[in-house]
């Protein structure tokens, strides 16, 4: 198979793919959900890949080591500036669906392409069977039990997730779902990558775990959320209340402190704002902090840094080991790739790794989607509020899939 590569664009590349109107939205429109095809869009670039030059092996070596060796082998085989694309599981030591593609096409950011404002394909009418796992009342009971453990001092935060298993009476149109996700929030991170076993991981995450460009490091943790409102006045009120919410500010501070502590050993300089700001998606308001750093050792890759951060308290809890144990005891499913990371990394160490949320695993042959959502539980949490938060987070994907409210 011929290997065709374009170097991953950066904001200063200035090449034709960066500036051409329709280049980024064109790559979005060319995604076909083939078995070895991947799409990833961020605020800095758009990637569409096809075919597989090499897969990152699943073995006992640390993931960054396996990725570095796979990229080195690709360079020795004649691939210029190879990269890996794909997803890493919540337990990044257990599973990673990463590959060096045979063909890489690139463009600038979707949000900078005027054609992204064009309407997405209409949602085709379909009948859906929906099964919540766990049932809403069981999820609420799990939150209540976790709050008691938090009050007992066993841990200070845990993130509890639930899923919806959806089966359609019609074939799944993943390219149309991806279009609707991307056009609804073009400034976020949209992805559709192979998930193994013929499945596809597809979603639109608002949260950057970590990016590296040269020695510049960027993390943008989100924690503390509230659903948007269609009424403008109420929407503004909710955003303002979120900025002053003691419960959400505490939850956010726990995440920021953990990321600061994880990045500090790698950085000669680290800037962490004192207070969070607001980030909005079509469905949610989030508290966000932009953390920037300068690497002390330029050989440390974006993936190595991401693995050092992951899982943050935003998707797991704190202390991490205790939160993992509670998650395993309460959640009646394996998270798999959900709350892992998705993105790309190249042989120079640059890359973008995004927290895998607002997503689903899709099985086209079975016409099945498994949609995920989670909420951070702290001492002040109420089961009904966390249930409502997860329901609001489901809407990002359910609206794109055409699942009725």
N, C-alpha and C positions, 0 to 999 in steps of 0.2 A: 504494500500500500504506500502511495506517495505521501510524504509528510510535508504539509504546507503550513508555514508559521508566519504570522505577523506578530511583532513584538507587542506585549501588552502596553496599551497607551498610558501615558501619564498626562496630567494637566498641562505640561509644558512641551509635549512632543511636537504639537503644531502640524502634524501630518494631515493628509486629506481625510482620513477616517475620523479625525477628531472634529473637523469643522463642517463636513458635508451635511446639509440638511437631509434628514431621512436615513442617515447611516445607522444610527443606533436603533431607531424604531424599525428599520428594515431588518436588522438582525433579529429583533423580537418577533417580527412577522414571519421569519424563515424557520423558527423553531418548529420541529415536527414530532417531538417526543419519541424519536427512535431510540432503540435500546442503548446505544453508545453515544448519545447526543447530550450535551449539557449547555445550559444557559445561565449566565450570572450577570446581573446589572447592579452597579453601585453608583454613588454620587460622583465617581471619578471615571468610570469606564463601563463598557458593555462587552461581554465575551459570548461567543457562540462557538462551540467545539463539536467535532464529529470524529467518530472512529477512536480506536485505542492503539497507541504506539506501545505502551507498557502500563501494567497495573502495579500499584504499590502493593507488595506482598503482605499477607496477614501472618505475622509471626511474633515471637516474643520480644524482639528488639523494640526500643522506644520508637514511637511513631516518627519523630523528626529525623531519626537516623535512617529509617526505612525510606522516607521521602527523599532525603538527601542522596542516598545511594541510587535510587531509581532515576533521579534527575541526572546524576553523574553518568550513569550508564546510557541515558538518552543522548547526552552530549557526546559520549564516546562513539555512539552509533551515527553521529552526524546531524542530530537535531540541534539547530541553532536556537539559543535562548528557550529551552524547554520549560514548561510549567506543569504543575499538577492542578487538577480541578476536581471538586467533589465534596463529599460530606464525611464528617467524623462523628461517631456516636457520643452520647452523653458520657459513657465510660470510654474515654478515648484510648484506653489501653486494650480494649476488647475488639473494636471493629472500626474500620475506616473504608469507605467506598471512594477511593481516590485513584486517578489514572492520569498518565501523560497522554493527551489526545494526539491523534494523527493529524488533525486539521484544526487550526485555531484562527478564528476571524474576530477582529476587534473593531470597536468604534468608541466614540466619546460617551458621555453620560446621557442616559435617557432624558433626564430633566432638562438638558440643554438642547434637545432636539425639538423644534417647534411642532413637528408632526405627532409627538406623543400626546398632544391635546386632542387629536381626532378621537371620535368615539370608538370604544372597544366593540367587538362582535357582540350581538345581542345574545342573551341567555336563552338557550333552547328549552322549551317546556319539557319537563321530565318528572317522573314519579320517584320519590326517594323513600326508602325504608331507613329509619334512623334508630339506632340503639345506643343509648348513653352507657359508657363504662368508666367509672361506676355509675349507678343510678344517682340522681341529684341528692336524694336524701342520704345515701351512703357517703357521698362526697362531703356533705355538710357535717355528718357525724365524724368523719375523718378530720375535718378542720377543727371541730370542737375538741376532739381528743388531743390533737396536736397543741392546741392552745393550753390545755391543762399541763402538758409536758413542758411547754415554754414557761408557764407560771411556776412550775416546780424547779426551774433552773437547769433542766437537762440540755437545753440549747436556746439560742436567742432568735433564730429564724429558720423556717423550713418552707420550701416551695412545693406545693401539692398540685398535681395536674389531674386532669380528667380528659377523656376522649369521647368523640362521637364516631361510631361506625356507621357509614352510610353506604347503601347499595342502590344503584340506579336501575331503572327499567330500560335505559338507553345507553349506547356506548359513551364512554367518557371522552370529552373533547378537551384534552389537556392544553393544547396550544391556545384555545379560546380562553380557558381559565387563566393561563399565564398572562395573556393580553389584558384581561380585566384587572388582574392584580397589579400589573405594572402601570397601567394607565390611571388607576385609582390613586396610587402613591408613587409617582415617578421619581421622587427624591429619596426613596428608601432603597432597600436591597431586595431584589427579586431574583428568584432562582428556580430552576428545574433541573435536577441532576439524577443520574441513575442511583437507585437505592439498593440494588442487589435483588436477585430472584425475579427479575423482570419488572420490578416496581420502580416508581419515580417519586422522589422527594420534591415537592413543589410548594412554594410559599412566597411571602413578602414580609421579611423581617425589618423592624425599625431599628435594630440594635447591632452596632458594630462592636464585636469583641475586641479586635485589635487589627491595626494595619501598620505596616512598616514600609517606608520608602527611604532607602539609604540608611542613615542613622536616625531618621525621624520616626517616632513612634506615636501612635494615636489610639486611644481607647475612648469609647463613648457609652458607658454603662447607663442603662435605664432601670429604674426601680421606683415603684410608687405610680399608680395609674388610676384613671377615672374615665368612664365612657364619655364620648362626645354626645352633644345634644343637637338636634336639628334646629332648635330655637336658638338664635344668635345670643340673646341675653343670657339664657340659661347656660349655654356653652361657655361664655366668658366667665360666668359665676363659678362654674365647676373648675375651670382652669385656675382661677384666682384662689379658690379654696384648696386645691391640690398644693399650691405653692406654700400654703400656711398650715397644712395638715401635719400635726405632730407624729401621727402614726406613719404617714408616708415619708416624711422627712427622716424619721429614724430608720425606716426600712432602706431608704436610699443611702443614708450615711454608712450603714453596715457594708453595703456593696462597694462604695467608693473607698472606704478604708481598706477593704480586702484587696482591691486592685492596686492601690498605692503601695501596700506592703509587698505584693507579688512583683511589681515592676521595679521597685527601688533597687534591688540588688543588680539589676541589669542596666540601669540608667545613671549617667553622670549628672543629669539634670532632670527634674520632674516637676511639672506645674499642675496643681490641682486646685480649681476654684473653690472658694469657701462655701458657696451656695449653689444648688442646682438651678437649671433653667427649665423651660418647658419645650417639649417636642410633641408635635401633633401628627397623627395619621388620620385617615378618613374615619376611623372608628374610635380612637383613644387619644387621651392626653397622657403624657408620661413625664415624670421628672427625669432630667438628664444632666450629666456632667461630662464635659469634654476634657480629658486628661491627655497632656502632651509630654513627651520625653525625648531625651537625646541618649542614644545607646552609648555605653562605654566600650563595648566590644562589637565592632561592625560585622563580625562573623555570626552573630546570633540571629537566627531567621525569624520571620514573622510567625511561622508555625511553632517554633520552639517557645516563643513568648506566649502565644495563644494557649499552648498546652500548660504553661506555668500558671496562667490565669484561670483556666477552666477546670472544674466548674466554679463560677463565681457565685456568691450568695444570691444573685439575681435569678438563678435557675436551680439552685440547690439549697442553700441555707448556710448557717454557721452555728457551731463549728462544722466543717465540711463532713468529716467522718460520721458524726452523729446525725447530721441531716440526711446523708445518704442512707443510713440505716433506717431512719424513720420513713423516708420515701419508699424504701423496699418493703416495709411493714404495712404501709397504708395504701399505696397505689396498686391496684390489681392488674397491672399490665407492665410489660417491659417498655421503657421509653424508646429504646433503639436509637434512631438518629435524632429524635426530638430532644431539644435543649442541648444538642451537641453543637457543632460548628460547621459551616458551609462556606466555601470560597475557593481561593486559588493561592498558589505560592510558586515562585520561580527559583531558578538556580542561584540567583544573587542573594536570595534571602528576603526579597520583597514579597508582599502579599497582602491580601485582605481576608479576614476570617470573621464571619458574622454569626451571631447567636441564632440557632435554628429554632425560631418560634414563628407563630402565625402561619402554620404549615400543615400539610397532610402528606401521608404516604398513599400513593395511588396505585391500584392494580387494575390496569386497563382490561385485561382478559376477564377478570372477575367483576368488572364494573363497580369496584369498591374503593371507597375513600376512608381513611382513618385520620380524623382531624383532631388536633391537640390544642389544649390551652391550660395555663397554670396561673396560680396566684401566690404571692408571698404571704406567708402566715407569720404574724408576730403576736405578742401578748394581747394587743388591743384588737385583734381581728375578730370579726363576727362571721359565722358560717354563711348567713344569707348574703352578706356583702361580698365574700369571696366567690360564692356561687354566681352572683350577678356579674362580677368582674370577668370570670371565665366565660360566661355566656356572651358578654360584649366582645371579648377577644375572639371567640369563635366566628363572629360576624364577618371579619375580614375575609376569611376563606369561604364561608358559606354563601356570602353575597356573590363572590366571584364564581362559585360553582352553580349558582342558581337554585339554592336550597331555600324554600320559602321560610319566612319568619314564623 
